[in-house]
Structure formats: C-alpha cells, structure tokens
Amino acid sequence: MNAHRKPLSAVPAGTAVKTPDSERCRIRGQPQTLEALGLTPKQCAALRNLYTHAGSMIIIAGSTIASTSVMMEALCKDLRLSTASQNAGTEMRTGICVAGNLPYAPEGVRQLSVPSGDEAAFYTMLRHSHLFSGTVFITAVRNARDVRRIRAVTHRGALVLAAVCGEDAATVVARLQEAGMTRASVAALVRGIIVQEVQYDGTHPAVLADVAVAQSDLRHIIALQPTAAEIDAGFSHHTNVASRILHHLRTLPLPVWQRHTEPTVQCKTTEQEHA
C-alpha cells in the first residue's frame, strides 16, 4: 500500500474516496438515510414534497462539489425508497442516472455512457424522451454546457439533483447565473436548495443543513435584481443547526465548577452551642 495514501478502513463511512486508478471518487460504506444524517422530520417532509415536482431542480450546496457526496447519496437512497413505496404493485419505476461531471459515483446509480465533451451524443440520447420522463438526473453545475443539459432534461420531465458550490441560497443563485442560467430559468426550475456541511461524530456522518424551499413570489423577487437578503427571503427555511448545537451541548462534559458536589453544611448540636 502506498504509504502516503490513507487506508480505506481509516476513512469514515459515507465519504468520497479517490480510487488508485482514477481521479474519480467512489463512496465508502452504505448510503445513510436522511434521518440518520440528523435531518429533522420537518426537513425530511419538505424534501420529499419536492420529489413530486417533475421538470425541476433540487440543489445540494457545499464548500466544494465533492463535499455534497454524503447528502447526494442519502437523497438517491430516499428517492428510491419513496418511489418504491408510492409505486408498490405497479410497473412504474423512477430511474436515476448521473452525468459524467461529478467527482464521485453514487451507489446504485446508472452512469450515462456519453463522453463529457460529446454534445451530439447526449442530444441524440435525449431524442428518446421516454428515458427521461420520470427520471432523476444528477449533475454538477459549473458551466454553460451543464446548464444546457439541465434545461434539456427538465423540459422532458426529469427531476434534477444538482451539486453547486455555495454557502447560502443567494450564493447558489449567483453561481447558476454565472454558469449561464437566466433569472427566469432559476425561478422556474429551482424548487429547493440544501445548504449543508458534513461533520463526523467518530466515523458516523452528520449533516448540518438548511433546507430552503422556494416560495411562490421567488419569480418576482429574482426579476428585480434583488439583494442577497431578498433572495434568502424568497425561500422558507427548515434548519437542524440549532438541534445539532443543543445535542452537542448535552454531550459536553460538565464545567469544573459543576463537577464538585455542593459543600455540606454541618449544623451544631445543642450541646456544642452551650459548650
């Protein structure tokens, strides 16, 4: 084993790990559920409601594209479970496919066999529109080519899970516009933004997340060259940050002044008082 390479056993489960033969990453361990990652019931309900919006986008934002891997894995797992539950006893199944521009490969997800720079091959595949109706399309958003592909698959009814670099809703909207997405497209396509940061309690990943759900007036807000605060106000926010802080506070050791027992006060007996 390469002495400079961290052994796989030393890497927390659920993280993206670079393989020796490639710069791409694979995910170590089984995907976590949303609940296991520390999301609250209200956050989970808000996300699952977004699954029903065909032809739209759910964005996972992090400090880097690779940092979105744990949440992306959990969303893919939750989508498969939700779809199987909703379609039990029917022939309908929602497929999940991923573009070739992510630095990790979610488990159980079909990789599109289209060269990253071969646009003609991608659009030839899109002519078979039944492949994308009801499909979940996973991609990173870095440039105009990614934006064109998103517009094409959402037009055919796909739900897009997109990884974007950003630390809040306003930054994500700015990144999309820098990549070539118009304000109208942002307002029409973006249904939710998950701004998240993965932390580890030992080897178990936990996610501090703000699930921002687009409100009906977001279209009008974005059209008016809004400030960051105004964009942020165009989303309803569901966060677990406070609950995670409280959880960590409860697990902290007691302060030194609380560890000692209260001094006992000895009362004098009647004989001692008269002595």
Residue pairs with C-beta under 8 A, 6 or more apart in sequence:
1 7
2 20
5 20
8 17
8 28
11 17
11 28
12 28
12 29
12 200
12 202
12 203
12 204
12 205
13 28
13 29
13 30
13 203
13 204
13 205
14 27
14 28
14 29
14 30
14 31
14 32
14 69
14 70
14 73
14 205
15 27
15 28
15 29
15 69
15 70
15 205
16 25
16 26
16 27
16 66
16 69
16 103
16 104
17 25
17 26
17 27
17 28
18 24
18 25
19 25
19 26
23 103
24 103
24 104
24 105
25 66
25 69
25 103
25 104
25 105
26 104
26 105
27 69
27 70
27 73
27 104
27 105
27 106
27 107
30 107
31 73
31 74
31 76
31 77
31 106
31 107
32 70
32 73
32 74
32 77
32 205
33 74
33 77
33 78
34 43
34 44
34 47
34 74
34 75
34 78
35 41
35 44
36 74
37 70
37 71
37 74
37 205
37 206
37 207
38 206
38 207
38 208
38 209
38 240
38 243
38 244
39 47
39 207
39 209
39 211
39 240
40 238
40 240
40 243
42 238
43 209
43 211
43 238
43 239
43 240
44 78
46 192
46 211
46 213
46 238
47 58
47 75
47 78
47 192
47 194
47 211
48 78
48 82
49 213
50 56
50 58
50 191
50 192
50 213
51 79
51 82
51 83
51 159
53 159
53 191
54 133
54 134
54 157
54 158
54 159
55 154
55 155
55 156
55 157
55 158
55 159
55 189
56 154
56 159
56 160
56 189
56 190
56 191
57 150
57 154
57 159
57 160
57 161
57 162
57 189
57 190
57 191
58 75
58 159
58 160
58 161
58 162
58 191
58 192
58 193
58 194
59 141
59 162
59 163
59 164
59 172
59 190
59 192
59 193
59 194
60 68
60 71
60 72
60 75
60 161
60 162
60 163
60 164
60 194
60 196
61 68
61 163
61 164
61 165
61 166
61 167
61 168
61 171
61 172
61 193
61 194
61 195
61 196
62 68
62 71
62 163
62 165
62 166
62 195
62 196
62 197
62 198
63 165
63 167
63 197
64 165
65 102
65 103
65 140
65 142
65 163
65 164
65 165
66 103
66 104
67 197
67 198
68 163
68 196
69 104
69 106
70 198
70 205
70 207
71 194
71 196
71 198
71 207
71 209
72 104
72 106
72 138
72 161
72 163
73 106
73 107
74 207
75 161
76 96
76 106
76 107
76 108
76 109
76 136
76 138
76 161
79 94
79 96
79 136
80 94
80 96
80 108
83 93
83 94
84 93
87 93
87 94
92 134
94 134
94 135
94 136
95 110
95 131
95 134
95 135
95 136
96 106
96 108
96 109
96 110
96 135
96 136
96 138
97 109
97 110
97 111
97 112
97 135
97 136
97 137
97 138
98 105
98 106
98 109
98 110
98 111
98 112
98 137
98 138
98 139
99 112
99 137
99 138
99 139
99 140
99 146
99 149
100 111
100 112
100 114
100 115
100 116
101 116
101 139
101 140
101 142
101 146
102 138
102 139
102 140
102 163
105 111
106 138
109 138
112 122
112 125
114 121
114 122
114 125
115 121
119 145
122 149
123 152
125 131
126 132
126 152
126 153
126 156
129 156
129 157
132 153
132 156
132 157
132 158
133 156
133 157
133 158
134 157
134 158
135 153
135 157
135 158
135 159
136 158
136 159
136 160
136 161
137 150
137 153
137 158
137 159
137 160
137 161
138 160
138 161
138 162
138 163
139 146
139 149
139 150
139 160
139 161
139 162
139 163
140 146
140 162
140 163
140 164
141 147
141 150
141 162
141 163
141 164
141 175
141 176
141 179
141 181
142 179
143 179
143 180
144 179
144 180
146 179
147 176
147 179
147 180
147 181
147 185
148 180
150 160
150 162
150 181
150 189
151 185
151 189
153 160
154 160
154 189
160 189
164 172
164 175
164 176
165 175
166 172
166 174
166 175
166 195
167 195
168 195
168 210
168 228
168 232
169 193
169 195
169 212
169 231
169 232
169 234
169 235
170 227
170 228
170 229
170 231
170 232
171 228
172 193
172 195
173 186
173 190
173 222
173 231
176 186
176 190
177 183
177 186
181 189
183 222
183 223
184 219
184 223
186 222
187 214
187 218
187 219
187 222
187 223
188 219
190 214
190 218
191 213
191 214
192 211
192 212
192 213
192 214
193 211
193 212
193 214
193 235
194 209
194 210
194 211
194 212
195 209
195 210
195 212
196 207
196 208
196 209
196 210
197 207
197 208
197 209
198 205
198 206
198 207
199 205
199 206
199 207
199 208
200 206
206 244
207 240
208 240
208 241
208 244
209 239
209 240
209 241
210 237
210 238
210 239
210 241
211 237
211 238
211 239
212 232
212 235
212 236
212 237
212 238
213 235
213 236
213 238
214 234
214 235
215 234
215 235
215 236
217 234
218 234
218 235
221 230
221 231
221 233
221 234
222 231
222 234
224 230
226 234
253 259
